[in-house]
Amino acid sequence: LSMLGMIFLIVTVLVAIFKEEKPIPEEEEPDGVATTYRIMMDCFRLPSIKILVVILCTWKAAFPLADSIAPLKLQESGVPKEHLA
């Protein structure tokens, strides 16, 4: 595993040294940081994005409860603890 890490580091350094990037034309220059965050906040205000954020933040909320109760129910029905581990 450490050999793969060394290979990764060597390849990364070689790419950083030998890769040349083309200059960006003036009309394609990215906006400033403040403008980018303003655009992002405008996107977050869209109703469909609000719904998506709520779904993604809450869709796993019921699983921790079920995961903690499942072993207890299995033990009630006779499954030994050694089989659950």
Backbone as JSON Lines, residues from 0, in Angstrom:
{"i":0,"aa":"L","n":[0.83,-1.19,0.0],"ca":[0.0,0.0,0.0],"c":[0.87,1.26,0.0]}
{"i":1,"aa":"S","n":[1.97,1.22,0.73],"ca":[2.85,2.39,0.74],"c":[3.52,2.57,-0.61]}
{"i":2,"aa":"M","n":[3.73,1.47,-1.35],"ca":[4.32,1.58,-2.68],"c":[3.37,2.34,-3.62]}
{"i":3,"aa":"L","n":[2.08,2.04,-3.53],"ca":[1.1,2.75,-4.35],"c":[1.04,4.23,-3.97]}
{"i":4,"aa":"G","n":[1.2,4.53,-2.71],"ca":[1.24,5.91,-2.27],"c":[2.43,6.66,-2.85]}
{"i":5,"aa":"M","n":[3.58,5.98,-2.87],"ca":[4.77,6.6,-3.45],"c":[4.6,6.82,-4.95]}
{"i":6,"aa":"I","n":[4.01,5.84,-5.64],"ca":[3.76,6.0,-7.07],"c":[2.84,7.18,-7.31]}
{"i":7,"aa":"F","n":[1.78,7.3,-6.49],"ca":[0.86,8.43,-6.61],"c":[1.58,9.76,-6.44]}
{"i":8,"aa":"L","n":[2.43,9.86,-5.42],"ca":[3.16,11.11,-5.18],"c":[4.11,11.43,-6.32]}
{"i":9,"aa":"I","n":[4.81,10.44,-6.84],"ca":[5.74,10.66,-7.94],"c":[5.01,11.14,-9.18]}
{"i":10,"aa":"V","n":[3.91,10.47,-9.52],"ca":[3.14,10.87,-10.7],"c":[2.57,12.28,-10.52]}
{"i":11,"aa":"T","n":[2.09,12.6,-9.34],"ca":[1.55,13.93,-9.08],"c":[2.61,15.0,-9.25]}
{"i":12,"aa":"V","n":[3.79,14.76,-8.72],"ca":[4.88,15.74,-8.85],"c":[5.29,15.88,-10.31]}
{"i":13,"aa":"L","n":[5.38,14.77,-11.04],"ca":[5.76,14.84,-12.45],"c":[4.73,15.62,-13.27]}
{"i":14,"aa":"V","n":[3.46,15.4,-12.99],"ca":[2.42,16.14,-13.71],"c":[2.52,17.62,-13.37]}
{"i":15,"aa":"A","n":[2.74,17.95,-12.11],"ca":[2.85,19.36,-11.71],"c":[4.05,20.04,-12.37]}
{"i":16,"aa":"I","n":[5.12,19.3,-12.58],"ca":[6.32,19.89,-13.17],"c":[6.17,20.06,-14.68]}
{"i":17,"aa":"F","n":[5.69,19.03,-15.37],"ca":[5.72,19.02,-16.83],"c":[4.44,19.49,-17.52]}
{"i":18,"aa":"K","n":[3.34,19.58,-16.82],"ca":[2.08,19.99,-17.44],"c":[2.03,21.51,-17.55]}
{"i":19,"aa":"E","n":[1.77,21.99,-18.75],"ca":[1.63,23.43,-18.97],"c":[0.19,23.74,-19.32]}
{"i":20,"aa":"E","n":[-0.34,24.79,-18.73],"ca":[-1.72,25.17,-18.97],"c":[-1.76,26.33,-19.95]}
{"i":21,"aa":"K","n":[-2.8,26.34,-20.77],"ca":[-2.99,27.43,-21.72],"c":[-3.53,28.65,-20.97]}
{"i":22,"aa":"P","n":[-3.15,29.85,-21.37],"ca":[-3.72,31.04,-20.71],"c":[-5.22,31.16,-21.02]}
{"i":23,"aa":"I","n":[-5.97,31.66,-20.04],"ca":[-7.41,31.82,-20.19],"c":[-7.69,33.14,-20.91]}
{"i":24,"aa":"P","n":[-8.54,33.11,-21.96],"ca":[-8.89,34.37,-22.62],"c":[-9.64,35.3,-21.65]}
{"i":25,"aa":"E","n":[-9.55,36.58,-21.89],"ca":[-10.14,37.58,-21.0],"c":[-11.64,37.4,-20.84]}
{"i":26,"aa":"E","n":[-12.35,37.05,-21.93],"ca":[-13.82,36.91,-21.84],"c":[-14.24,35.66,-21.08]}
{"i":27,"aa":"E","n":[-13.34,34.69,-20.91],"ca":[-13.67,33.47,-20.17],"c":[-13.13,33.5,-18.74]}
{"i":28,"aa":"E","n":[-12.59,34.6,-18.34],"ca":[-12.04,34.73,-16.99],"c":[-13.16,34.54,-15.96]}
{"i":29,"aa":"P","n":[-12.95,33.71,-14.94],"ca":[-14.01,33.49,-13.95],"c":[-14.3,34.74,-13.13]}
{"i":30,"aa":"D","n":[-15.53,34.8,-12.61],"ca":[-15.94,35.93,-11.77],"c":[-15.21,35.85,-10.43]}
{"i":31,"aa":"G","n":[-15.38,36.88,-9.64],"ca":[-14.76,36.89,-8.32],"c":[-15.46,35.93,-7.36]}
{"i":32,"aa":"V","n":[-14.88,35.78,-6.2],"ca":[-15.42,34.87,-5.2],"c":[-16.79,35.35,-4.72]}
{"i":33,"aa":"A","n":[-16.94,36.63,-4.47],"ca":[-18.22,37.16,-3.98],"c":[-19.33,36.94,-5.01]}
{"i":34,"aa":"T","n":[-19.03,37.13,-6.29],"ca":[-20.03,36.92,-7.33],"c":[-20.43,35.45,-7.41]}
{"i":35,"aa":"T","n":[-19.45,34.58,-7.28],"ca":[-19.72,33.14,-7.33],"c":[-20.64,32.73,-6.18]}
{"i":36,"aa":"Y","n":[-20.36,33.21,-4.97],"ca":[-21.22,32.87,-3.83],"c":[-22.61,33.47,-3.99]}
{"i":37,"aa":"R","n":[-22.72,34.65,-4.58],"ca":[-24.02,35.25,-4.81],"c":[-24.84,34.39,-5.79]}
{"i":38,"aa":"I","n":[-24.2,33.91,-6.83],"ca":[-24.89,33.04,-7.79],"c":[-25.31,31.74,-7.12]}
{"i":39,"aa":"M","n":[-24.44,31.19,-6.26],"ca":[-24.77,29.95,-5.55],"c":[-25.97,30.16,-4.63]}
{"i":40,"aa":"M","n":[-26.02,31.28,-3.93],"ca":[-27.15,31.56,-3.04],"c":[-28.44,31.77,-3.84]}
{"i":41,"aa":"D","n":[-28.33,32.35,-5.02],"ca":[-29.51,32.48,-5.88],"c":[-30.03,31.1,-6.28]}
{"i":42,"aa":"C","n":[-29.12,30.18,-6.54],"ca":[-29.53,28.8,-6.88],"c":[-30.21,28.14,-5.68]}
{"i":43,"aa":"F","n":[-29.69,28.36,-4.46],"ca":[-30.27,27.76,-3.27],"c":[-31.66,28.3,-2.96]}
{"i":44,"aa":"R","n":[-32.01,29.45,-3.49],"ca":[-33.33,30.02,-3.25],"c":[-34.4,29.43,-4.15]}
{"i":45,"aa":"L","n":[-34.02,28.64,-5.15],"ca":[-35.0,28.02,-6.04],"c":[-35.81,26.97,-5.27]}
{"i":46,"aa":"P","n":[-37.12,26.89,-5.5],"ca":[-37.95,25.95,-4.75],"c":[-37.52,24.49,-4.94]}
{"i":47,"aa":"S","n":[-37.13,24.11,-6.14],"ca":[-36.75,22.72,-6.37],"c":[-35.46,22.37,-5.61]}
{"i":48,"aa":"I","n":[-34.54,23.3,-5.48],"ca":[-33.3,23.06,-4.74],"c":[-33.59,22.96,-3.25]}
{"i":49,"aa":"K","n":[-34.53,23.78,-2.75],"ca":[-34.9,23.69,-1.34],"c":[-35.47,22.31,-1.02]}
{"i":50,"aa":"I","n":[-36.33,21.8,-1.9],"ca":[-36.91,20.47,-1.69],"c":[-35.81,19.41,-1.72]}
{"i":51,"aa":"L","n":[-34.9,19.53,-2.67],"ca":[-33.8,18.57,-2.78],"c":[-32.93,18.57,-1.54]}
{"i":52,"aa":"V","n":[-32.63,19.74,-1.0],"ca":[-31.81,19.84,0.22],"c":[-32.52,19.18,1.39]}
{"i":53,"aa":"V","n":[-33.81,19.41,1.54],"ca":[-34.56,18.78,2.63],"c":[-34.56,17.26,2.48]}
{"i":54,"aa":"I","n":[-34.77,16.77,1.28],"ca":[-34.78,15.33,1.04],"c":[-33.41,14.73,1.34]}
{"i":55,"aa":"L","n":[-32.35,15.34,0.85],"ca":[-31.01,14.79,1.05],"c":[-30.57,14.85,2.51]}
{"i":56,"aa":"C","n":[-31.06,15.83,3.26],"ca":[-30.68,15.94,4.67],"c":[-31.48,15.03,5.58]}
{"i":57,"aa":"T","n":[-32.66,14.58,5.15],"ca":[-33.51,13.81,6.05],"c":[-33.78,12.38,5.59]}
{"i":58,"aa":"W","n":[-33.29,11.96,4.45],"ca":[-33.7,10.65,3.92],"c":[-33.14,9.49,4.72]}
{"i":59,"aa":"K","n":[-32.1,9.68,5.5],"ca":[-31.56,8.59,6.31],"c":[-31.91,8.74,7.8]}
{"i":60,"aa":"A","n":[-32.83,9.59,8.13],"ca":[-33.13,9.87,9.53],"c":[-33.73,8.67,10.26]}
{"i":61,"aa":"A","n":[-34.47,7.81,9.58],"ca":[-35.12,6.68,10.24],"c":[-34.19,5.48,10.39]}
{"i":62,"aa":"F","n":[-33.12,5.41,9.63],"ca":[-32.26,4.23,9.66],"c":[-31.52,4.01,10.97]}
{"i":63,"aa":"P","n":[-31.0,5.02,11.66],"ca":[-30.3,4.75,12.93],"c":[-31.2,4.07,13.96]}
{"i":64,"aa":"L","n":[-32.45,4.46,14.03],"ca":[-33.37,3.83,14.97],"c":[-33.59,2.37,14.61]}
{"i":65,"aa":"A","n":[-33.82,2.09,13.34],"ca":[-34.03,0.71,12.91],"c":[-32.77,-0.13,13.1]}
{"i":66,"aa":"D","n":[-31.6,0.46,12.86],"ca":[-30.35,-0.27,13.02],"c":[-30.07,-0.61,14.48]}
{"i":67,"aa":"S","n":[-30.51,0.22,15.4],"ca":[-30.27,-0.07,16.81],"c":[-31.29,-1.07,17.37]}
{"i":68,"aa":"I","n":[-32.48,-1.12,16.81],"ca":[-33.51,-2.02,17.31],"c":[-33.41,-3.42,16.69]}
{"i":69,"aa":"A","n":[-32.9,-3.53,15.48],"ca":[-32.86,-4.81,14.76],"c":[-32.14,-5.91,15.55]}
{"i":70,"aa":"P","n":[-30.95,-5.68,16.13],"ca":[-30.32,-6.76,16.89],"c":[-31.14,-7.22,18.09]}
{"i":71,"aa":"L","n":[-31.82,-6.28,18.74],"ca":[-32.65,-6.67,19.89],"c":[-33.81,-7.55,19.46]}
{"i":72,"aa":"K","n":[-34.44,-7.22,18.35],"ca":[-35.55,-8.03,17.86],"c":[-35.06,-9.41,17.42]}
{"i":73,"aa":"L","n":[-33.87,-9.47,16.82],"ca":[-33.32,-10.76,16.41],"c":[-32.99,-11.62,17.63]}
{"i":74,"aa":"Q","n":[-32.49,-11.0,18.71],"ca":[-32.21,-11.76,19.93],"c":[-33.5,-12.25,20.57]}
{"i":75,"aa":"E","n":[-34.57,-11.45,20.49],"ca":[-35.87,-11.89,21.01],"c":[-36.36,-13.14,20.29]}
{"i":76,"aa":"S","n":[-36.09,-13.21,18.98],"ca":[-36.57,-14.36,18.22],"c":[-35.63,-15.55,18.29]}
{"i":77,"aa":"G","n":[-34.55,-15.46,19.07],"ca":[-33.73,-16.63,19.32],"c":[-32.4,-16.67,18.6]}
{"i":78,"aa":"V","n":[-32.01,-15.64,17.92],"ca":[-30.72,-15.65,17.24],"c":[-29.64,-15.35,18.28]}
{"i":79,"aa":"P","n":[-28.6,-16.2,18.38],"ca":[-27.55,-15.95,19.38],"c":[-26.72,-14.71,19.05]}
{"i":80,"aa":"K","n":[-26.14,-14.1,20.1],"ca":[-25.34,-12.89,19.92],"c":[-24.12,-13.15,19.03]}
{"i":81,"aa":"E","n":[-23.57,-14.36,19.08],"ca":[-22.38,-14.68,18.3],"c":[-22.66,-14.58,16.8]}
{"i":82,"aa":"H","n":[-23.9,-14.85,16.39],"ca":[-24.25,-14.8,14.98],"c":[-24.47,-13.36,14.5]}
{"i":83,"aa":"L","n":[-24.73,-12.44,15.43],"ca":[-24.97,-11.05,15.05],"c":[-23.69,-10.28,14.85]}
{"i":84,"aa":"A","n":[-22.6,-10.72,15.46],"ca":[-21.33,-9.99,15.37],"c":[-20.63,-10.19,14.09]}
